[in-house]
Amino acid sequence: MSYLVTVTFDLHLGTPQNYQDLAGSLGKIGLLNQITGDSGNVLDLPTTTFAGKFTGTSTAKVRDDLTESIRNAFVNLGLHAKFFLVVGDGWAWSMRKT
């Protein structure tokens, strides 16, 4: 089954280089700072939000597998942070600018 995964985070005393390095590490996992709509439009997500589509046997299994991978991305870069991870199936999303 296919799942949409979204993660958002706060870095403690993060530098611009920290954010860039973390974006690279999350990208290797499959989490990007952009999302592609059904129409093919690519939208930039807010700065500390990353998303990706993953396959798995359940939301809990995908959550558990990715939680450890995401945690390792922060730890391997020596970053102190908190993150919030959401895994969903049958999703719909919307983004607007003000």
Residue, then its C-alpha position, 0 to 999 in steps of 0.5 A: m500500500s502507498y502512504l504519504v509521509t510528512v515530517t516537520f522539525d525544529l532545529h536547536l541553533g541550526t545554521p543555514q548549512n545545517y538545514q542544507d545538510l539535513a535536506g540532503s540526508l532526508g532526500k536520501i531517505g525519500l523525503l523532499n522539501q517539494i511535493t508534486g500534485d496530481s496535475g504535475n505541478v511541483l510545490d515548495l513546502p515550508t522550510t522545515t517540512f518534508a514529504g514523500k510517498f512510501t510503500g509498506t504493510s501498514t501506517a505503523k510499520v512505515r512510521d516505525d521504519l522512518t522514525e529511526s531513519i529520520r532520527n539517524a539523519f539528525v544524529n549523524l549530522g550532530l543536530h539537536a532537534k525535535f521532529f513530528l512525523v505523520v503517515g497516512d493513506g487515502w490522503a488529500w492535501s492542499m497548499r496556499k500562499t498568503 
